[in-house]
Amino acid sequence: METTHTIFVFTEDIVGLLNRITIIFTRRNINIESIIVSESEVKGIFRYTIIVTVSAERIEKIVKLIEKQVDVMKAFYHVDTEIISTEIALYKISAEAINKNELFIKVVNKHCATIIKEFLDYIVVQKTGDDQEIMELFNDLEQFGMLEFSKSGKVSVTKSIKTLSTYLKEIDISNSQL
Amino acid sequence: MIHDKYNKEVTGAEALILALLDVGVKDVFGYPGGAIMPIYDALYDYSDKLKHYLVRHEQGAIHAAQGYSRVSDRVGVVFATSGPGATNLVTGIADAQIDSNPIVCVTGQVAYHLIGTDAFQETDVIGITMPITKWNIQVTKAGDIAAAIAKAFYIAKSGRPGPVVVDITKDAQFGKTIYNYKKCEGIRSYNPYPKVNIENIKQAADLINNAKKPFILCGHGVLLSGSQKQLLQLAEKGNISVASTLHGLSAFPAQHPLYVGYLGMHGNYGPNILTNECDVLIAIGMRFDDRVTGKVSTYATQAKVIHFDIDPSEINKIIHADVPVIGDAKESLNLLLPLIESANVEERKEWLKRFEKCHQIEFEKVIKTAINPTTPSIKMSEVIYKFHKLSEGKAIVATDVGQHQMITTRYYQFYDTNTNVTSGGLGTMGFGLPAAIGAKIAQPDKQVVVVVGDGGFQMTIQELGTIMDYDIPVKILLLNNNFLGMVRQWQQLFFEKRYSFTELKNPDFIAIAKAYKINGKKVTERKDLNGALKEMLDSKDAYLLEVLVEAEENVFPMVAYGASVSEIILE
């Protein structure tokens, strides 16, 4: 059965490594639903968050192949129940449309969203939440004239309490035993 | 003077040559071109220390490097220029990746400021080779070259070996740097030798000691880890039958009483059929390729599987391992051996007899007529069997890809270790001739014979020029059936004999060899075969022996595509 899996990959900071990781999916005709890359809490080590929908059997093999890459330190995978995730969305709305409508502030408040920028011609609203919450706000705001919309892709942390530094220490220890 | 080179200002190109010498490289296969000219210019001053072989096509260079690495413990090294030079390496890089050959390819690249501009002979070598390399890197500064080379060799050779590409921009080759080389001893994100889990070793020993019908499948990993002796000890101590994969051939002596043959689509009858009867399957350094397993859902389902492999991603990839042993095969077997008891001797002898019985069936139905045919035309199998007899199973045998390859690996019995050079995973036609050149350069004192078909020979036939140029005494045994034989066989069996573009109109191969100053002979009659083979083997120089063989000979036994190993057909 195919389910949503979140893969975390910790890597060195190397040109082209993103490509080396994504081609593992491309070769197997697997669509990456979301991918986020940014520096982790350890300087020089990057964290990838990749979301794919595949079977449990397949994900295990894929993660092994990711970890096999020379510049990858560690890769993990989780099902949704093992992680806490959220997403950020930005909605750019025409200021003109809002001025004529008193409902706007009510909608923003109802969805626990915030206005982060106000300009003469447009306003930017920010919402943090899951995909459903983000799209509900999108639907409610559309009546005011949506100029632009963007969401971040899922940002996640695991429910386990082991830190990255712990894993890195384990890698160091196992390497020093060689 | 060696001690003078450190802390001296050199060009990036010279730093590359110095680094290769510091790594211990003795031979390079390559082809010059615009973007690698500074490196070739630096090589000019070092050609006494670093022997460069000018091939006739870059594909020849990489296959030669593969052959070189297959028969030695050295890394094969290749030079090629940017653009077409580099793309001509691609087939060989993919071949080396799937067959785990340690190769370092140094490619020239256009100057840094021209990258991405569609400059002359510019191509994205890093992007193109990323899916087919173990690692690759682009170097844009002279000062980074030595470190990149040190890392490249470490990665190519350690753990499960593989090809590495180092792409060096022309300005980095011209640039100045203070030469400094430090051997790469480890990379923090890379763990090539996973620590063997002793609990798994104990479980494996338990399974083996209690087995009545244990069966060892030996793969290329045995050769790569140098654990031939340990494998032999395991087999002898436990009275365990051993079969080999295509790349495992020559890891276990074929004349040994516990050796039961060769696995796979065209392998031996017993090893295939009894895979589905053994109680413990001991797979060592092999990856359950589809040509070995046949239909996976019916493969060895009755057996407990112990899988030894250095690459964790191979475990449970195709066949579920009841006991996985991740680690270097030599280390794992050394840990396992003291725990092995010589138990169940009688039962195991009974089990070995099953293989003997299967061999008798195969001998009667296939081998007898294959090695001693009564047909008017010469059979490939009799040629190879005679060649095996005359060379006493001790030659290094390179093969190309196709029917002749399967026939050679069936009828040549490998007595000496590291003597089988073939393209297994990728199945690259054109591999054989250049690979044999590389093998001969690595093992100049060994008899090196390449068996080729008329199709594959013509894919890299230009390397006869390399043989002529450097007087490389490679023996070429051409089995000519004027067909792309393996495809023709499938067309006959599975496509109602619709021979779509598999018949070849061939040139006069002997005349071609002669044009390259290579002596040769064509044999069309059985009575001349033995003498001609002797002449080829005795020749001090390169030699082409062309044998006209039966046009429509089929390779049997055969596990048809998608069939179970127990459904192997004999005729």
Interface residues (C-beta under 8 A of the other chain):
Chain A: T11 E12 V15 G16 N19 R20 I23 R27 E60 K61 K64 L65 E67 K68 V70 D71 V72 M73 I171 D172 S174 N175 Q177 L178
Chain B: I126 G127 M130 P131 K134 W135 N136 Q138 I155 G186 I187 R188 S189 Y190 N191 Y193 K195 D311 P312 S313 I315 N316 K317
